[in-house]
């Protein structure tokens, strides 16, 4: 502990009087005509605290002793005194300022909480709460998720647990197993994945934390409502453009919101922000985050909105008393996780979140007609909104099951009731009306064969495959003639073709598939090429700006389509030529090679976005290099595949 320097003279200090500290004699001692003495400890004792109080040192030096001392003339201040003053070591307190800069400037007590103190948090100054001295370890940068592979955890164990995870036949891992048998890879897919996890950094795989929206550490800084309002106010000039961008891009393909009602609720919120419902506020914040990311690609700002939304929904009783706003917010959060980075880890976590969403929706009886005994206008409107929200939940859940290879989380009773009550709505309408007519009727079909494919109870017979194929293609034909938003038409076509690829996969990969199961063989190839064509559409900006965000949730579908095309091209016993099938015209082999080569070029731009994509691209490029006749199309891709 540093010792505070005593600068007053002994007489002034004993008498507890103010001393002007002038040397060699202060003004008070000079006026009294006494000797002015200063306590000057020796250098050896400078760092030791005197154990005897000053009063003991001056016990024999009373005021009478001072008066009895002879008066001596004062010596002028010379160079020796100046030198003594210069050589004197001045010990000043050098304490660290533990308060934030704002509390220190205002001279108020700071609770020193990090990353933001309570006073700044309540006042809305979170972003200006700065500490010049941090006793704790600095927190991670905003918007950066924790690593997937924890410190000290063996990457091989992480990859092994992922490969050993339960996966149904709809997962693209079955394609990899087939490709291993057809090709001669220098390294197995497992070895490639282990090497990437050892050399790479899994931080990039998750822009949003894996546990979002249940338990992200970054949401703690928005525990107060004032901090949430401060975040929204910081984007006051842009917030309406964020909403507009969301409605333009996402509302068309995921009509979670009732647009007119939502705009009115925004106006009501700004009329009285402090009275806003937290359930609705969580929904509003996700919309702002998705809109901000669509407009500026600012992942940091978007994540701040997402974390604030998570903090708001955590304060609501959504687990036992859910509302429509709760379920809408959770659906939007699943969409946000897919748009941010649709990697294997992120989609696996989305499947788990959808399990909660499905159960909350069933708890609210969204799969049943709302108050069927009443027929007022408001009840009919509410009934329609509830039914559409349930349709979107089923749509997202089936997507997650198709991509992850996990069983659907929908109850059988709920999925059977999904297609009921739509017979009168199959009239000709717009594409936007398909959520109330065409799609609900197709969901039970997909659910039936998907639940069987992803289970371990045997294979679907080829006759059943043909029946499912006919029903799904009828639905696709019905959607194709409807007029509406082209982005919605594109995403629905990817959805249906992904389902057809899964339906035909087991028979299409049979050695004698072209002879025994021609419908499955050609349908699998035709659907994979169509999905790759859609990938090129969303990647080459043939649509409005940032349309590539629409394709992000389907990244693993694009990889699955490319792997499927590779399987067909690796089979030299079945030469491909322009063929007319019941599913349409199959292009010649060279056209298929060109399509696959273009997809590889597009995927090469995505490989640095995530370790998951890099592993998949490395495997795909290595397989493509072994396809007969691919050397003329590979170009620079062969150099990339040489490292695998």
C-alpha positions in Angstrom: 0.0 0.0 0.0 1.4 3.4 -1.0 1.9 6.0 1.8 0.3 9.4 1.4 3.0 12.1 1.7 2.7 14.6 4.6 3.3 18.1 3.3 2.3 20.3 6.3 4.8 21.3 8.9 4.9 19.6 12.3 3.6 22.7 14.3 0.6 23.3 12.0 -0.2 19.6 12.0 -0.1 19.3 15.8 -2.3 22.4 16.2 -4.6 21.3 13.3 -4.2 24.6 11.5 -4.0 25.3 7.8 -0.5 25.3 6.5 0.6 27.0 3.3 3.5 24.5 3.0 6.1 27.2 2.2 9.6 26.0 2.7 11.9 26.4 4.6 9.3 28.1 6.9 5.6 28.5 6.5 3.8 31.8 7.0 2.2 30.8 10.3 5.6 29.8 11.9 7.2 32.9 10.5 4.6 35.1 12.0 5.0 33.3 15.4 8.8 33.5 15.1 9.4 29.9 15.7 11.3 27.2 13.9 9.3 25.5 11.1 10.1 21.8 10.9 9.0 19.4 8.2 8.9 15.6 8.6 11.4 14.3 6.1 11.8 10.5 6.4 15.0 8.9 5.3 15.1 7.0 2.1 15.4 3.7 3.9 12.2 4.4 5.8 10.3 5.9 2.8 8.5 2.7 2.1 7.7 1.7 5.7 4.7 2.9 7.5 5.6 4.5 10.8 4.0 2.5 13.6 4.1 5.3 16.2 1.6 8.1 15.7 2.8 11.6 15.1 1.4 12.7 18.4 4.0 10.3 20.1 6.8 11.7 18.1 5.9 15.2 19.2 5.1 14.4 22.8 8.1 16.4 24.0 7.6 19.2 21.5 4.8 21.2 23.0 3.8 24.8 22.3 5.8 25.9 25.3 8.9 24.3 23.9 8.3 26.1 20.6 8.1 29.4 22.5 11.2 28.7 24.5 13.3 28.2 21.4 15.6 31.1 20.4 14.6 33.1 17.4 16.9 32.7 14.5 17.0 34.8 11.4 15.5 33.2 8.3 18.0 32.2 5.6 17.2 33.2 2.1 16.1 30.4 -0.3 19.1 29.4 -2.2 20.1 26.8 -4.7 20.6 24.2 -2.0 17.0 24.5 -0.9 15.8 24.3 -4.5 18.0 21.2 -5.1 16.5 19.6 -1.9 13.0 20.4 -3.1 13.8 18.9 -6.5 15.4 15.8 -5.1 12.5 15.1 -2.8 10.4 12.1 -4.0 6.8 13.0 -4.2 4.6 9.9 -3.8 1.2 10.4 -5.3 -1.8 8.0 -5.3 -2.0 6.0 -8.5 -5.3 4.2 -8.1 -7.1 2.6 -11.0 -10.4 4.2 -11.9 -12.8 1.3 -11.6 -15.9 3.5 -12.4 -17.1 4.0 -16.0 -16.1 7.2 -17.6 -19.6 8.7 -17.4 -20.1 8.0 -13.7 -16.5 9.2 -13.0 -17.2 12.5 -14.9 -20.5 13.0 -13.1 -18.9 12.1 -9.7 -21.7 9.6 -8.9 -21.4 6.0 -7.6 -20.9 3.4 -10.2 -21.8 -0.3 -9.6 -19.0 -1.3 -12.0 -21.1 -3.9 -13.8 -19.8 -5.0 -17.1 -20.3 -4.5 -20.0 -22.6 -1.7 -18.9 -23.2 -0.3 -15.4 -26.7 -0.1 -14.0 -26.8 3.8 -14.0 -25.9 3.9 -17.7 -28.3 1.1 -18.5 -31.2 2.8 -16.8 -30.4 6.1 -18.5 -30.1 4.6 -22.0 -26.3 5.2 -22.4 -25.2 1.6 -22.9 -23.1 2.4 -25.9 -21.2 5.1 -24.1 -20.5 3.1 -20.9 -16.8 2.7 -21.2 -14.3 1.5 -18.6 -10.7 2.7 -18.8 -9.6 -0.1 -16.4 -11.0 -3.6 -16.7 -10.3 -5.9 -13.8 -12.2 -8.7 -15.6 -11.4 -10.4 -18.9 -12.7 -8.4 -21.8 -15.9 -9.7 -23.2 -16.2 -11.1 -26.7 -16.9 -8.7 -29.6 -20.6 -8.0 -30.2 -22.3 -10.3 -32.6 -19.6 -13.0 -32.3 -20.9 -16.4 -31.1 -19.0 -18.7 -28.8 -17.0 -21.5 -30.6 -18.8 -24.7 -31.3 -15.7 -26.7 -30.3 -15.0 -25.8 -26.7 -11.5 -25.3 -25.4 -9.8 -28.6 -24.7 -12.4 -30.6 -26.6 -11.1 -33.0 -29.2 -12.3 -32.0 -32.7 -12.4 -35.7 -33.7 -14.9 -36.4 -30.9 -17.1 -33.5 -32.0 -17.2 -34.7 -35.6 -17.7 -38.3 -34.5 -20.8 -37.4 -32.4 -22.2 -35.5 -35.4 -21.7 -38.4 -37.8 -23.2 -40.9 -35.3 -26.2 -38.7 -34.7 -29.6 -40.1 -35.7 -30.2 -39.3 -39.3 -33.0 -40.5 -41.5 -32.8 -41.2 -45.2 -33.8 -37.6 -46.1 -30.4 -36.3 -44.9 -27.7 -35.8 -47.4 -25.3 -38.0 -45.4 -26.9 -41.0 -47.2 -25.7 -39.4 -50.5 -22.2 -39.2 -49.2 -22.2 -42.9 -48.3 -23.3 -43.7 -51.9 -20.6 -41.3 -53.4 -17.9 -43.1 -51.3 -18.8 -46.3 -53.0 -18.8 -44.8 -56.5 -15.7 -42.6 -56.3 -12.1 -43.0 -55.2 -11.5 -40.2 -52.8 -8.1 -39.7 -51.3 -9.7 -38.9 -47.9 -13.0 -40.0 -46.5 -15.6 -37.4 -45.7 -15.1 -38.1 -42.1 -11.3 -37.4 -42.3 -12.0 -34.2 -44.3 -14.4 -33.0 -41.6 -12.0 -33.8 -38.8 -9.1 -32.0 -40.6 -11.3 -28.9 -41.2 -12.3 -28.8 -37.5 -8.7 -29.1 -36.4 -7.4 -26.4 -38.8 -10.4 -24.1 -39.0 -12.4 -22.1 -36.6 -16.0 -23.0 -35.9 -16.9 -19.4 -34.8 -17.9 -18.6 -38.4 -20.4 -21.4 -38.5 -22.8 -19.5 -36.1 -23.4 -15.8 -36.5 -26.1 -16.3 -33.9 -25.3 -18.4 -30.9 -26.3 -22.0 -31.1 -28.6 -21.7 -28.1 -30.5 -18.7 -29.5 -33.3 -17.9 -28.7 -33.1 -19.8 -25.4 -30.2 -18.6 -23.3 -27.9 -16.5 -25.4 -25.4 -14.7 -23.1 -25.5 -11.5 -25.2 -29.2 -11.0 -24.5 -28.4 -10.1 -20.8 -27.4 -6.5 -21.7 -31.1 -5.9 -22.8 -32.5 -7.0 -19.5 -34.0 -3.6 -18.9 -36.8 -2.1 -21.1 -34.8 1.2 -21.2 -31.9 -0.5 -23.0 -34.3 -2.0 -25.6 -35.9 1.4 -26.2 -32.5 2.9 -26.6 -31.5 0.3 -29.2 -34.7 1.1 -31.2 -34.1 4.9 -30.9 -30.6 4.5 -32.2 -32.0 3.5 -35.5 -34.8 6.0 -35.6 -33.9 7.2 -39.1 -33.8 3.7 -40.6 -36.4 1.7 -38.6 -39.2 2.2 -41.1 -37.0 1.2 -44.0 -36.1 -1.9 -42.1 -39.7 -2.8 -41.7 -40.3 -2.1 -45.4 -37.4 -4.3 -46.4 -38.7 -7.1 -44.3 -42.1 -6.9 -45.8 -40.7 -6.8 -49.3 -38.4 -9.8 -49.0 -39.6 -12.1 -46.2 -43.3 -11.5 -45.9 -43.8 -12.9 -49.4 -42.2 -16.3 -48.6 -43.1 -16.5 -44.9 -46.4 -14.6 -44.3 -46.1 -14.7 -40.6 -47.5 -11.2 -40.0 -50.8 -9.6 -40.7 -49.3 -6.6 -42.5 -52.1 -4.0 -42.0 -52.5 -4.8 -38.3 -48.7 -4.8 -37.8 -48.4 -1.3 -39.2 -51.1 0.0 -36.9 -49.4 -1.7 -33.9 -46.2 0.1 -34.8 -47.9 3.4 -34.7 -49.5 2.6 -31.3 -46.1 1.6 -30.0 -44.5 4.9 -30.7 -47.5 6.7 -29.3 -46.8 5.1 -25.9 -43.5 3.1 -25.9 -43.5 2.4 -22.2 -46.9 0.6 -22.5 -45.9 -1.8 -25.2 -46.6 -5.5 -24.8 -43.4 -7.5 -24.5 -44.8 -10.3 -26.6 -45.4 -7.9 -29.5 -42.1 -6.0 -28.9 -40.2 -9.3 -29.3 -41.9 -9.8 -32.6 -41.1 -6.2 -33.7 -37.4 -6.5 -32.8 -37.0 -9.6 -35.0 -38.6 -7.8 -37.9 -36.2 -4.9 -37.4 -33.2 -7.4 -37.3 -34.2 -9.2 -40.4 -34.9 -5.9 -42.2 -31.6 -4.4 -41.1 -29.7 -7.5 -42.3 -31.5 -7.4 -45.7 -30.8 -3.8 -46.2 -27.2 -3.3 -45.1 -25.9 -6.9 -44.4 -24.8 -5.5 -41.0 -24.8 -8.7 -38.9 -23.7 -6.8 -35.7 -26.8 -4.5 -35.8 -29.1 -7.4 -36.8 -27.8 -9.5 -33.9 -28.4 -6.7 -31.4 -32.1 -6.6 -32.5 -32.3 -10.4 -32.2 -30.7 -10.5 -28.7 -33.1 -7.7 -27.6 -36.0 -9.8 -28.9 -34.8 -12.8 -27.0 -34.6 -10.7 -23.8 -38.1 -9.5 -24.3 -39.6 -12.9 -24.9 -37.8 -14.4 -21.9 -39.8 -12.0 -19.7 -43.1 -13.3 -21.0 -44.9 -16.5 -19.7 -44.7 -18.1 -23.2 -43.9 -21.5 -22.0 -47.2 -22.0 -20.2 -49.4 -19.2 -21.5 -48.3 -18.5 -25.1 -49.8 -15.9 -27.3 -50.0 -15.5 -31.1 -47.2 -12.9 -30.9 -45.0 -15.3 -29.0 -45.4 -17.9 -31.6 -44.9 -15.4 -34.5 -41.7 -14.2 -32.8 -40.3 -17.7 -32.4 -41.1 -18.5 -36.0 -39.2 -15.4 -37.1 -36.3 -16.3 -34.9 -36.0 -19.7 -36.6 -36.0 -17.8 -40.0 -33.3 -15.5 -38.6 -31.1 -18.5 -37.7 -31.5 -19.9 -41.2 -30.8 -16.5 -43.0 -27.8 -15.7 -40.8 -26.0 -18.9 -41.6 -27.8 -22.2 -42.6 -25.0 -24.5 -41.5 -25.5 -28.0 -40.1 -25.2 -26.8 -36.5 -27.6 -24.0 -37.0 -30.3 -26.1 -38.8 -30.0 -28.8 -36.1 -30.7 -26.2 -33.5 -33.6 -24.8 -35.6 -35.2 -28.3 -35.5 -35.1 -28.2 -31.7 -36.6 -24.8 -31.6 -39.4 -25.9 -33.9 -40.2 -28.6 -31.4 -41.0 -25.9 -28.9 -43.0 -23.9 -31.4 -45.1 -26.9 -32.5 -46.0 -27.8 -28.9 -46.9 -24.2 -28.1 -49.1 -24.1 -31.2 -50.9 -27.3 -30.3 -51.3 -25.9 -26.8 -53.2 -23.0 -28.3 -55.2 -25.3 -30.6 -54.0 -23.6 -33.7 -54.6 -26.8 -35.7 -58.3 -26.6 -34.9 -61.0 -24.2 -36.0 -61.2 -21.3 -33.7 -64.7 -21.0 -32.0 -66.6 -22.8 -34.9 -69.9 -22.0 -33.2 -69.4 -18.3 -33.8 -69.5 -16.5 -37.1 -68.9 -12.8 -36.5 -66.5 -10.9 -38.7 -63.8 -10.6 -36.0 -64.0 -14.3 -35.2 -63.7 -15.3 -38.8 -60.7 -13.0 -39.2 -59.0 -14.4 -36.2 -59.8 -17.9 -37.3 -58.1 -17.2 -40.7 -55.0 -15.8 -39.1 -54.6 -18.7 -36.7 -55.0 -21.2 -39.5 -52.4 -19.5 -41.7 -49.9 -19.3 -38.8 -50.4 -23.0 -38.3 -49.8 -23.7 -42.0 -46.5 -21.8 -41.8 -45.5 -23.7 -38.7 -46.1 -27.0 -40.5 -44.2 -25.7 -43.5 -41.1 -24.8 -41.5 -41.2 -28.0 -39.5 -41.4 -30.2 -42.6 -38.5 -28.2 -44.1 -36.4 -28.9 -41.0 -37.2 -32.6 -41.1 -36.3 -32.8 -44.8 -32.9 -31.0 -44.3 -31.8 -32.5 -41.0 -33.0 -36.1 -41.4 -34.8 -35.9 -38.1 -38.4 -37.0 -37.6 -41.1 -34.4 -37.8 -42.3 -33.1 -34.5 -45.9 -32.7 -35.6 -48.5 -34.8 -33.8 -50.4 -37.2 -36.2 -53.8 -35.7 -35.1 -52.6 -32.2 -35.9 -51.2 -33.0 -39.3 -54.3 -35.0 -40.3 -56.5 -32.0 -39.4 -54.3 -29.6 -41.4 -55.7 -30.6 -44.8 -59.3 -30.6 -43.6 -61.6 -27.7 -44.3 -59.9 -26.5 -47.5 -62.0 -28.2 -50.1 -64.0 -25.1 -50.8 -60.9 -23.0 -51.2 -59.3 -24.9 -54.1 -60.8 -22.4 -56.5 -58.5 -20.5 -58.9 -56.8 -17.7 -57.0 -53.4 -16.0 -56.6 -50.2 -17.6 -55.4 -50.6 -15.8 -52.1 -53.7 -17.8 -51.5 -51.9 -21.1 -51.6 -51.2 -20.9 -47.8 -55.0 -21.3 -47.4 -55.6 -23.9 -50.1 -52.9 -25.8 -51.9 -50.2 -26.1 -49.3 -52.3 -27.4 -46.4 -53.6 -30.2 -48.7 -50.1 -31.2 -49.7 -48.6 -31.3 -46.1 -50.3 -34.7 -45.1 -48.9 -36.3 -48.2 -45.3 -35.2 -47.5 -45.7 -35.9 -43.8 -46.8 -39.5 -44.4 -43.8 -40.6 -46.6 -41.3 -38.4 -44.7 -42.1 -40.0 -41.3 -41.7 -43.4 -42.8 -38.4 -42.5 -44.6 -36.8 -41.0 -41.5 -37.9 -43.9 -39.3 -36.3 -47.4 -39.1 -39.4 -49.4 -40.0 -38.5 -50.4 -43.5 -38.6 -49.0 -47.0 -41.5 -47.5 -48.9 -42.6 -49.8 -51.8 -42.2 -48.5 -55.4 -45.9 -48.5 -55.9 -46.4 -46.2 -52.9 -43.6 -44.0 -54.2 -45.5 -43.6 -57.6 -48.7 -42.7 -55.8 -47.0 -40.1 -53.6 -45.2 -38.8 -56.7 -48.4 -38.4 -58.6 -50.1 -36.5 -55.8 -47.2 -34.1 -55.3 -46.8 -33.3 -58.9 -50.5 -32.5 -59.2 -50.0 -30.0 -56.4 -46.9 -28.5 -58.2 -48.9 -28.2 -61.4 -51.7 -26.3 -59.6 -49.1 -23.9 -58.0 -47.5 -23.3 -61.4 -50.6 -21.8 -63.0 -51.3 -19.4 -60.1 -50.2 -15.8 -60.6 -48.3 -14.1 -57.8 -44.9 -13.2 -56.4 -42.1 -14.9 -58.3 -39.9 -15.3 -55.2 -42.6 -17.3 -53.5 -43.0 -19.5 -56.6 -39.2 -20.2 -56.6 -39.1 -21.1 -52.9 -42.2 -23.4 -53.2 -40.7 -25.2 -56.2 -37.4 -25.8 -54.2 -39.5 -27.1 -51.3 -41.5 -29.6 -53.5 -38.6 -30.8 -55.5 -36.5 -31.3 -52.3 -39.4 -33.5 -51.1 -39.5 -35.4 -54.4 -35.7 -36.0 -54.2 -36.1 -37.5 -50.8 -39.1 -39.6 -51.9 -37.2 -41.2 -54.8 -33.7 -41.4 -53.3 -33.7 -45.0 -52.1 -34.9 -46.4 -55.4 -33.0 -43.9 -57.6 -29.7 -45.0 -56.1 -30.3 -48.7 -56.8 -27.8 -50.2 -59.2 -30.5 -51.2 -61.7 -32.6 -48.1 -61.1 -32.8 -47.0 -64.8 -34.4 -50.4 -65.6 -36.3 -51.3 -62.5 -37.3 -47.9 -61.2 -37.1 -45.5 -64.1 -39.5 -43.0 -62.6 -37.4 -42.6 -59.5 -34.2 -42.5 -61.4 -35.1 -39.8 -63.8 -37.2 -37.8 -61.3 -34.3 -37.7 -58.9 -32.0 -36.3 -61.7 -34.6 -33.8 -63.0 -35.4 -32.4 -59.5 -31.7 -32.0 -58.6 -31.0 -30.1 -61.8 -34.1 -27.9 -61.2 -32.8 -27.1 -57.7 -29.4 -26.2 -59.0 -31.0 -23.9 -61.6 -32.8 -22.1 -58.8 -29.6 -21.8 -56.9 -28.1 -20.0 -59.9 -31.2 -17.8 -60.2 -30.9 -16.5 -56.6 -27.2 -16.1 -56.8 -26.9 -14.1 -60.0 -29.2 -11.3 -58.9 -31.7 -11.9 -61.7 -34.3 -10.8 -59.1 -34.2 -7.6 -56.9 -31.3 -6.7 -54.7 -30.3 -9.1 -51.8 -32.5 -11.8 -53.2 -29.7 -14.3 -52.4 -30.9 -14.1 -48.8 -33.9 -16.0 -49.9 -31.7 -18.9 -50.9 -29.7 -19.0 -47.6 -32.2 -21.4 -45.8 -31.8 -23.8 -48.7 -27.9 -24.0 -48.7 -27.9 -27.7 -47.7 -30.6 -28.4 -50.3 -28.3 -27.0 -52.9 -25.4 -29.2 -51.7 -27.8 -32.3 -51.7 -28.9 -31.5 -55.3 -25.2 -31.2 -56.4 -24.3 -34.5 -54.7 -27.3 -36.2 -56.4 -26.3 -35.0 -59.8 -22.7 -36.3 -59.1 -24.1 -39.7 -58.4 -25.9 -39.8 -61.8 -22.8 -38.5 -63.6 -20.5 -41.1 -61.9 -22.5 -44.0 -63.3 -20.7 -44.7 -66.6 -23.0 -47.7 -67.2 -25.9 -45.4 -67.9 -24.9 -42.8 -70.6 -27.0 -39.7 -70.3 -28.5 -38.1 -73.4 -31.4 -35.8 -74.1 -34.3 -38.0 -72.9 -38.0 -37.3 -72.7 -39.5 -38.7 -69.6 -42.8 -38.3 -67.8 -41.2 -35.7 -65.6 -39.9 -33.7 -68.6 -37.0 -33.4 -70.9 -33.7 -34.6 -69.3 -30.8 -32.5 -70.8 -27.7 -34.3 -72.3 -24.7 -35.2 -70.2 -22.6 -32.1 -71.2 -25.4 -29.8 -70.2 -25.6 -31.5 -66.8 -21.9 -31.1 -66.4 -22.1 -27.4 -67.3 -24.9 -26.9 -64.7 -22.9 -28.7 -62.0 -19.8 -26.8 -62.9 -21.7 -23.5 -62.5 -23.0 -24.5 -59.2 -19.5 -25.3 -58.0 -18.3 -21.8 -59.0 -21.2 -20.4 -56.9 -20.5 -22.6 -53.9 -16.8 -21.7 -54.0 -17.8 -18.2 -53.1 -19.7 -19.5 -50.1 -17.0 -21.8 -48.7 -15.4 -19.1 -46.6 -18.6 -18.2 -44.8 -18.6 -21.3 -42.7 -16.5 -24.3 -42.0 -19.5 -26.5 -42.7 -19.7 -25.1 -46.3 -16.0 -25.4 -46.8 -16.0 -29.1 -45.9 -19.0 -29.7 -48.2 -17.4 -27.8 -51.1 -14.1 -29.6 -50.7 -15.8 -32.9 -50.9 -18.0 -31.9 -53.8 -15.0 -30.5 -55.8 -13.0 -33.7 -55.2 -15.9 -35.8 -56.5 -16.5 -33.6 -59.5 -12.9 -34.0 -60.5 -13.4 -37.7 -60.9 -16.4 -37.4 -63.2 -15.6 -38.5 -66.7 -15.4 -35.5 -69.0 -15.4 -33.0 -66.1 -11.8 -31.9 -66.8 -13.0 -29.5 -69.5 -15.4 -27.9 -67.1 -13.5 -27.8 -63.8 -10.9 -25.1 -64.6 -9.6 -23.6 -61.5 -11.7 -26.0 -59.4 -9.2 -28.8 -59.9 -6.6 -26.8 -58.0 -9.0 -26.5 -55.1 -9.8 -30.2 -55.1 -6.1 -31.2 -55.1 -5.8 -30.3 -51.4 -8.5 -32.8 -50.4 
